[in-house]
């Protein structure tokens, strides 16, 4: 009896090993799409077939042309840079946060509020600030007024800004010296951000996401902005970054597929 049980147990284990070695085939959708493809729109799937695979880098000129050619939305899409860097932002010496002035602008109207006092209020408004003030603006923001995309503050206003953390923090609007939004020269700062200066930072995965214009821009203008972003990321390399700083560089429109860009080719463009 015991011998029979041992034989049966051996047979059971053999069957289990066969199941592990040959797992059951996954159910296939009737339309032949994978679960990932099924979540994509028909428009996106069609556009994705028109671009090279994700591991086939293109020259900057080819990548920009492909990005523009595959846009078929009813609005003007934003051109975006997605740079994967060899950094771990959980360490202070590997964090990346800086600004870059895009020579050809962003194609977007930026609403700017400035917290300042005295003559700086008139200077900020003269430079094009949408809102500028002292305690009155602090009260408005505290009451829920957030009709701006960027908040600039002078150093003497930072203690008052700290009290607005609950309103500004979740929206990512807190002024920060690294972002260039804490300044003593409010007129110049407002002019720069109105003219195309943008902030960028690496997320938790070490990826930098930056808009670099609109698809309505000429290809040469997009190229100029793209080069400026690559140079800014190089110039602000964290001190703790080791080994190969860049992992990959992709560009994409807001609603389109990404195209990998050959990084070395960007640096060779005059």
TORDREN-739982 format. One record per residue (C-alpha): x, y, z. Coordinates in nm, 3 decimals, always signed. Example, Ala and Ser with C-alpha at 12.3 -4.5 7.8 and 13.67 -1.06 7.14 Angstrom:
2
@x:+1.230 y:-0.450 z:+0.780
@x:+1.367 y:-0.106 z:+0.714
This chain:
270
@x:+0.000 y:+0.000 z:+0.000
@x:+0.278 y:+0.238 z:+0.094
@x:+0.462 y:+0.154 z:-0.231
@x:+0.146 y:+0.231 z:-0.432
@x:+0.108 y:+0.572 z:-0.259
@x:+0.471 y:+0.655 z:-0.338
@x:+0.416 y:+0.575 z:-0.706
@x:+0.099 y:+0.789 z:-0.719
@x:+0.278 y:+1.078 z:-0.544
@x:+0.561 y:+1.055 z:-0.796
@x:+0.310 y:+1.068 z:-1.078
@x:+0.141 y:+1.374 z:-0.923
@x:+0.472 y:+1.559 z:-0.897
@x:+0.557 y:+1.467 z:-1.256
@x:+0.230 y:+1.620 z:-1.373
@x:+0.300 y:+1.938 z:-1.178
@x:+0.643 y:+1.966 z:-1.335
@x:+0.489 y:+1.931 z:-1.681
@x:+0.241 y:+2.210 z:-1.607
@x:+0.520 y:+2.443 z:-1.489
@x:+0.732 y:+2.363 z:-1.795
@x:+0.440 y:+2.418 z:-2.032
@x:+0.210 y:+2.686 z:-1.882
@x:-0.136 y:+2.727 z:-2.025
@x:-0.161 y:+2.960 z:-2.323
@x:-0.314 y:+3.299 z:-2.251
@x:-0.653 y:+3.377 z:-2.398
@x:-0.630 y:+3.564 z:-2.728
@x:-0.870 y:+3.849 z:-2.806
@x:-1.092 y:+3.804 z:-3.108
@x:-0.944 y:+4.114 z:-3.272
@x:-0.589 y:+3.976 z:-3.225
@x:-0.476 y:+4.269 z:-3.009
@x:-0.272 y:+4.235 z:-2.693
@x:-0.413 y:+4.378 z:-2.371
@x:-0.173 y:+4.674 z:-2.404
@x:-0.276 y:+4.745 z:-2.763
@x:-0.643 y:+4.718 z:-2.669
@x:-0.599 y:+5.014 z:-2.434
@x:-0.463 y:+5.229 z:-2.719
@x:-0.686 y:+5.424 z:-2.953
@x:-0.713 y:+5.319 z:-3.317
@x:-0.551 y:+5.650 z:-3.415
@x:-0.252 y:+5.588 z:-3.186
@x:-0.200 y:+5.231 z:-3.310
@x:-0.198 y:+5.354 z:-3.669
@x:+0.056 y:+5.626 z:-3.584
@x:+0.277 y:+5.380 z:-3.396
@x:+0.309 y:+5.159 z:-3.703
@x:+0.454 y:+5.457 z:-3.892
@x:+0.751 y:+5.508 z:-3.661
@x:+1.059 y:+5.284 z:-3.611
@x:+1.084 y:+5.050 z:-3.313
@x:+1.175 y:+5.189 z:-2.973
@x:+1.532 y:+5.056 z:-3.001
@x:+1.604 y:+5.215 z:-3.340
@x:+1.751 y:+5.564 z:-3.276
@x:+1.693 y:+5.825 z:-3.546
@x:+1.884 y:+6.138 z:-3.632
@x:+1.730 y:+6.452 z:-3.474
@x:+1.605 y:+6.569 z:-3.815
@x:+1.438 y:+6.235 z:-3.889
@x:+1.286 y:+6.211 z:-3.540
@x:+1.133 y:+6.559 z:-3.557
@x:+0.997 y:+6.495 z:-3.908
@x:+0.838 y:+6.165 z:-3.793
@x:+0.687 y:+6.332 z:-3.487
@x:+0.527 y:+6.605 z:-3.697
@x:+0.411 y:+6.368 z:-3.973
@x:+0.225 y:+6.141 z:-3.730
@x:+0.018 y:+6.414 z:-3.569
@x:-0.350 y:+6.390 z:-3.666
@x:-0.534 y:+6.546 z:-3.373
@x:-0.777 y:+6.837 z:-3.397
@x:-0.553 y:+7.063 z:-3.189
@x:-0.190 y:+7.175 z:-3.206
@x:+0.006 y:+6.926 z:-2.997
@x:+0.301 y:+7.004 z:-2.773
@x:+0.642 y:+6.858 z:-2.858
@x:+0.796 y:+6.684 z:-2.557
@x:+1.142 y:+6.558 z:-2.460
@x:+1.175 y:+6.249 z:-2.240
@x:+1.534 y:+6.191 z:-2.128
@x:+1.624 y:+5.886 z:-1.918
@x:+1.935 y:+5.956 z:-1.710
@x:+2.163 y:+5.729 z:-1.509
@x:+2.083 y:+5.893 z:-1.174
@x:+1.893 y:+5.797 z:-0.858
@x:+1.713 y:+6.110 z:-0.730
@x:+1.658 y:+5.959 z:-0.384
@x:+2.017 y:+6.069 z:-0.316
@x:+2.068 y:+6.444 z:-0.275
@x:+2.380 y:+6.453 z:-0.491
@x:+2.195 y:+6.287 z:-0.780
@x:+1.894 y:+6.519 z:-0.795
@x:+1.842 y:+6.734 z:-1.103
@x:+1.636 y:+7.052 z:-1.108
@x:+1.717 y:+7.353 z:-1.322
@x:+1.585 y:+7.586 z:-1.592
@x:+1.652 y:+7.637 z:-1.961
@x:+1.569 y:+7.927 z:-2.189
@x:+1.419 y:+7.797 z:-2.513
@x:+1.544 y:+8.029 z:-2.792
@x:+1.230 y:+7.977 z:-3.000
@x:+0.987 y:+7.991 z:-2.708
@x:+0.733 y:+7.737 z:-2.587
@x:+0.436 y:+7.840 z:-2.799
@x:+0.234 y:+7.866 z:-2.479
@x:+0.109 y:+8.171 z:-2.292
@x:+0.237 y:+8.153 z:-1.935
@x:+0.040 y:+8.328 z:-1.660
@x:+0.277 y:+8.462 z:-1.393
@x:+0.208 y:+8.589 z:-1.043
@x:+0.472 y:+8.778 z:-0.846
@x:+0.486 y:+8.817 z:-0.469
@x:+0.688 y:+9.129 z:-0.398
@x:+0.662 y:+9.471 z:-0.237
@x:+0.734 y:+9.838 z:-0.303
@x:+0.865 y:+9.938 z:-0.645
@x:+0.896 y:+9.573 z:-0.747
@x:+0.518 y:+9.552 z:-0.790
@x:+0.520 y:+9.813 z:-1.067
@x:+0.835 y:+9.656 z:-1.219
@x:+0.674 y:+9.313 z:-1.231
@x:+0.356 y:+9.443 z:-1.392
@x:+0.561 y:+9.643 z:-1.640
@x:+0.746 y:+9.326 z:-1.742
@x:+0.419 y:+9.148 z:-1.814
@x:+0.324 y:+8.978 z:-1.487
@x:-0.045 y:+8.885 z:-1.474
@x:-0.062 y:+8.936 z:-1.097
@x:+0.170 y:+9.124 z:-0.863
@x:+0.128 y:+9.227 z:-0.503
@x:+0.216 y:+9.191 z:-0.138
@x:-0.026 y:+9.101 z:+0.139
@x:-0.325 y:+9.143 z:-0.091
@x:-0.197 y:+8.872 z:-0.328
@x:-0.110 y:+8.646 z:-0.034
@x:-0.470 y:+8.679 z:+0.087
@x:-0.606 y:+8.601 z:-0.261
@x:-0.393 y:+8.285 z:-0.293
@x:-0.484 y:+8.179 z:+0.060
@x:-0.848 y:+8.213 z:-0.041
@x:-0.803 y:+7.976 z:-0.332
@x:-0.706 y:+8.203 z:-0.624
@x:-0.466 y:+8.000 z:-0.838
@x:-0.521 y:+8.149 z:-1.182
@x:-0.152 y:+8.138 z:-1.274
@x:+0.101 y:+7.886 z:-1.406
@x:+0.409 y:+8.020 z:-1.225
@x:+0.469 y:+8.202 z:-0.897
@x:+0.775 y:+8.423 z:-0.856
@x:+0.874 y:+8.570 z:-0.520
@x:+1.142 y:+8.797 z:-0.381
@x:+1.351 y:+8.658 z:-0.092
@x:+1.188 y:+8.888 z:+0.164
@x:+0.846 y:+8.739 z:+0.076
@x:+0.944 y:+8.376 z:+0.136
@x:+0.826 y:+8.368 z:+0.501
@x:+0.479 y:+8.462 z:+0.376
@x:+0.504 y:+8.210 z:+0.091
@x:+0.577 y:+7.935 z:+0.345
@x:+0.230 y:+7.987 z:+0.493
@x:+0.078 y:+7.911 z:+0.151
@x:+0.229 y:+7.564 z:+0.129
@x:-0.108 y:+7.392 z:+0.154
@x:-0.238 y:+7.583 z:-0.149
@x:+0.081 y:+7.591 z:-0.360
@x:+0.249 y:+7.260 z:-0.277
@x:+0.000 y:+7.018 z:-0.439
@x:+0.002 y:+7.228 z:-0.757
@x:+0.382 y:+7.242 z:-0.777
@x:+0.375 y:+7.623 z:-0.759
@x:+0.608 y:+7.685 z:-0.463
@x:+0.888 y:+7.927 z:-0.561
@x:+1.233 y:+7.771 z:-0.547
@x:+1.582 y:+7.918 z:-0.605
@x:+1.682 y:+7.615 z:-0.815
@x:+1.387 y:+7.681 z:-1.043
@x:+1.480 y:+8.047 z:-1.077
@x:+1.153 y:+8.162 z:-0.921
@x:+1.308 y:+8.326 z:-0.613
@x:+1.478 y:+8.643 z:-0.730
@x:+1.559 y:+9.004 z:-0.650
@x:+1.524 y:+9.109 z:-1.016
@x:+1.155 y:+9.044 z:-1.079
@x:+1.141 y:+9.230 z:-1.412
@x:+1.414 y:+9.020 z:-1.572
@x:+1.276 y:+8.696 z:-1.431
@x:+0.922 y:+8.767 z:-1.556
@x:+1.059 y:+8.858 z:-1.898
@x:+1.261 y:+8.536 z:-1.920
@x:+0.971 y:+8.308 z:-1.829
@x:+0.736 y:+8.494 z:-2.061
@x:+0.995 y:+8.457 z:-2.336
@x:+1.032 y:+8.079 z:-2.313
@x:+1.225 y:+7.988 z:-2.001
@x:+1.107 y:+7.655 z:-1.853
@x:+1.189 y:+7.453 z:-1.545
@x:+1.280 y:+7.086 z:-1.563
@x:+1.354 y:+6.818 z:-1.305
@x:+1.419 y:+6.446 z:-1.291
@x:+1.133 y:+6.234 z:-1.155
@x:+1.174 y:+5.938 z:-0.917
@x:+1.286 y:+5.715 z:-1.205
@x:+1.551 y:+5.963 z:-1.318
@x:+1.354 y:+6.072 z:-1.626
@x:+1.331 y:+6.436 z:-1.735
@x:+1.015 y:+6.548 z:-1.914
@x:+1.032 y:+6.888 z:-2.088
@x:+0.808 y:+7.056 z:-2.349
@x:+1.014 y:+7.210 z:-2.629
@x:+0.756 y:+7.382 z:-2.848
@x:+0.446 y:+7.314 z:-3.055
@x:+0.416 y:+7.095 z:-3.364
@x:+0.323 y:+7.412 z:-3.554
@x:+0.686 y:+7.526 z:-3.510
@x:+0.925 y:+7.492 z:-3.802
@x:+1.149 y:+7.184 z:-3.779
@x:+1.455 y:+7.408 z:-3.744
@x:+1.302 y:+7.588 z:-3.445
@x:+1.221 y:+7.259 z:-3.273
@x:+1.578 y:+7.145 z:-3.336
@x:+1.716 y:+7.463 z:-3.176
@x:+1.503 y:+7.416 z:-2.865
@x:+1.592 y:+7.046 z:-2.844
@x:+1.964 y:+7.125 z:-2.853
@x:+1.919 y:+7.384 z:-2.576
@x:+1.752 y:+7.126 z:-2.351
@x:+2.024 y:+6.865 z:-2.411
@x:+2.294 y:+7.124 z:-2.333
@x:+2.114 y:+7.236 z:-2.016
@x:+2.085 y:+6.878 z:-1.889
@x:+2.457 y:+6.828 z:-1.956
@x:+2.554 y:+7.154 z:-1.785
@x:+2.350 y:+7.073 z:-1.473
@x:+2.479 y:+6.717 z:-1.432
@x:+2.451 y:+6.621 z:-1.062
@x:+2.781 y:+6.581 z:-0.881
@x:+2.688 y:+6.230 z:-0.770
@x:+2.610 y:+6.100 z:-1.120
@x:+2.842 y:+5.815 z:-1.214
@x:+2.914 y:+5.619 z:-1.530
@x:+2.725 y:+5.689 z:-1.849
@x:+2.507 y:+5.993 z:-1.765
@x:+2.258 y:+5.945 z:-2.051
@x:+2.057 y:+5.624 z:-2.098
@x:+1.820 y:+5.726 z:-2.375
@x:+1.646 y:+6.024 z:-2.534
@x:+1.300 y:+6.021 z:-2.687
@x:+1.074 y:+6.289 z:-2.832
@x:+0.698 y:+6.268 z:-2.879
@x:+0.393 y:+6.481 z:-2.937
@x:+0.128 y:+6.506 z:-2.665
@x:-0.088 y:+6.232 z:-2.819
@x:+0.160 y:+6.056 z:-3.046
@x:+0.410 y:+5.769 z:-3.029
@x:+0.766 y:+5.832 z:-2.913
@x:+1.073 y:+5.828 z:-3.137
@x:+1.419 y:+5.756 z:-3.001
@x:+1.680 y:+6.017 z:-3.091
@x:+2.048 y:+5.946 z:-3.145
@x:+2.209 y:+6.163 z:-2.878
@x:+2.551 y:+6.190 z:-3.041
@x:+2.391 y:+6.328 z:-3.357
@x:+2.238 y:+6.621 z:-3.167
@x:+2.577 y:+6.733 z:-3.044
@x:+2.711 y:+6.727 z:-3.399
@x:+2.441 y:+6.958 z:-3.536
@x:+2.569 y:+7.311 z:-3.591
